Amino acid sequence: MLPLLDHALDYLSHGYSVIPCNPKTKKPFVKWKPYQTRLPTEGEVCEWWRQWPNAAIGVVTGKVSRLVVLDADVDKHGANVWLLYQCAPTERIVKTGGGYHLWLRYPEGADFVPTLAGVMEKELGPGLDVRGDGGYVIAPPSLHPSGVLYAWVQEGEATALPPAILESLLEQHRHSPQPVTARVDQDDTQTLSDDEQWLTRSLGGVASGSRNQTLTRLAGYLAGKGLPFDVTERLVEVWDDRNDPPLRAEDEAGFRRTLRSVYEREAAKKAAADHAPGGALDFTLIPLDEFMCEYGDSRVQWIVQEWLPWATTGLIISPPAHYKTWFLLDLAVSIASGRPFLGQFPVEKPGPVILFQQEDAFQGLAGRIGLIAGNRLMEGQEVPDDDPLSFSLYIPEAIPVHIHRERVLRFGDRWSMEKLREFVEQIRPRLVILDPLYSATTTEDFMASAAGNMMVLKHLRDLYHTSFLVAHHTRKGAVHDTGREGAWGSQFLNAWLETGWQIRSAEDAAPGEIILRRHFKITGAAETVNVRFDIDSEEQHSYHVHVSAARKDGDKPQDTTDEAILMAIAEAPLSQGRIAEMVGLDKSNVSRRLKRLVEQRRVELAERGLYRAASDLPD
């Protein structure tokens, strides 16, 4: 299933009537009038998103979905979101491309809630539209035409539309009974877009208190459509003649100055978009109440609890040959499949993963992924006897891991950053992994410019709520150093990371054992853990990870495997395979240990390839 289809089906399962919409125009791809009175079937929804896999998710408002939405346009009309929230408190709020949607429950006993534009201006100020019967809204995580994703600010319960607001809407509807709609064809009508509604209201002329604001928006609208300055100038003069009184009659110099200022601003925005890595970057300010509405929720969301926060940027820092790639591949398989990370830690927000592995050979990479996925997904199952693939490459189900092959991702390269943005927008991954850092940035001057170039990842994180995890090497000699300062070039990178995993060797470590420390800017340090990988990629094709609390300083690892082997052969000689079964390890691991025990004269190889304890040797 495609991610957007998953979300559409989830909305449907909660009783919302969903329709597919063009993400560029926000207009439905289908005739949607029937879905104002009935829910679509699951089959209809699946067929729509197979036909338009990137379609925005439209949710039909009104009685059919038991939903009313207050649409507050902040950017263009300066809607007062905080005042609106005080009048209609709800725990279900969406950040749109230019404002907020407050989702409210359709009032019990009501037969009709109108869809209206420009409502309750005296009570709540400008910029408020209402989507009730005959309307629809675009729902998260759809893409707004501006390139920003619709996103939940709060995803709790919707409260009922307050009676006072309902009465005000019905009163306004009685005085203006025809909703603002446009004929699409004989069988269908569609609520006009925000721009079309505003133009319809404004082109006939506005009152004196709205002339400057309307002039600014109208000029910006026309400039954004690419009209030359002189054409726009003439059009807004015609519009101004319909005002009572015309703005030029009172301040013609100010009229011309506003027009020129708007065109200069649009030109500057276009220039910024042309030079921004990975797409246009805004340079904006937002009021405190809007900022708190969007970012004031202090609750921490996790993709994997205590391991990977939602929408974070982080580094996994490790010396060579310390399992960092195994960690990252396990994380990719776990998030994509929804199986527990390291076989133990539940994935709270599964989803697609994009993997940039720009160092290792792809054949070895495929073997590692196959070993992890085969063991994780086939746990407790038998591999089909007629399967042509080896067990290490047997993956029983398709999981959404997407792998880059060309090894051309570079932070300083505008083309590759734009391609990265396109992939993130298209796939909407829960996590993007890059291994290793040096392959995507310059190593000159101890990576002094790397952190600055990597700010594009924070920009993409803010736009698409994707997490980014980058593998990085420690500086030389930092094998046992568990501090973040051990990362090579870390003086330039520590400030960039929000999530850090530091991997180091444990002194007197058992085979496959490392120490891992985790640090998060949002919660501080987590418990340090010992992790032991038990991997056999040759004979048993087994993959197991054991995680335990870190030993205190001075403690030595409690490796009882040798004792378990000696106990297994205490009664009678056994084969290597039988010993492996009894102690729960792969044969290659047991083989290495038996060889060492033989050298220590604690075990001897007897007849027929059997092993017995030294105490069983004849005198």
Secondary structure as UniProt FT lines:
FT   HELIX           3..13
FT   TURN            14..15
FT   STRAND          17..21
FT   TURN            23..25
FT   HELIX           33..36
FT   HELIX           42..51
FT   TURN            53..54
FT   STRAND          56..60
FT   TURN            63..66
FT   STRAND          67..73
FT   HELIX           74..77
FT   HELIX           81..87
FT   STRAND          92..95
FT   STRAND          99..105
FT   TURN            108..109
FT   HELIX           121..124
FT   STRAND          128..131
FT   TURN            133..134
FT   STRAND          136..139
FT   TURN            140..141
FT   TURN            145..146
FT   STRAND          151..155
FT   HELIX           163..175
FT   STRAND          181..185
FT   TURN            186..187
FT   STRAND          188..191
FT   HELIX           194..202
FT   TURN            203..204
FT   HELIX           208..210
FT   HELIX           211..224
FT   TURN            225..226
FT   HELIX           229..240
FT   TURN            241..242
FT   HELIX           248..275
FT   TURN            277..278
FT   HELIX           288..295
FT   STRAND          302..304
FT   TURN            305..307
FT   STRAND          308..309
FT   STRAND          313..318
FT   TURN            320..321
FT   HELIX           324..337
FT   TURN            342..344
FT   STRAND          353..357
FT   HELIX           362..377
FT   TURN            379..380
FT   TURN            385..386
FT   HELIX           391..393
FT   STRAND          401..404
FT   TURN            411..412
FT   HELIX           414..427
FT   STRAND          431..435
FT   HELIX           437..440
FT   HELIX           444..447
FT   TURN            448..449
FT   HELIX           450..453
FT   HELIX           455..464
FT   STRAND          467..474
FT   TURN            476..477
FT   HELIX           484..486
FT   TURN            488..489
FT   HELIX           490..492
FT   TURN            493..496
FT   STRAND          499..505
FT   TURN            507..508
FT   TURN            511..512
FT   STRAND          513..520
FT   TURN            521..523
FT   STRAND          524..525
FT   STRAND          529..536
FT   STRAND          542..549
FT   TURN            553..554
FT   HELIX           561..568
FT   HELIX           576..583
FT   HELIX           587..599
FT   TURN            600..601
FT   STRAND          603..605
FT   HELIX           607..609
FT   STRAND          611..613
FT   HELIX           614..616
//
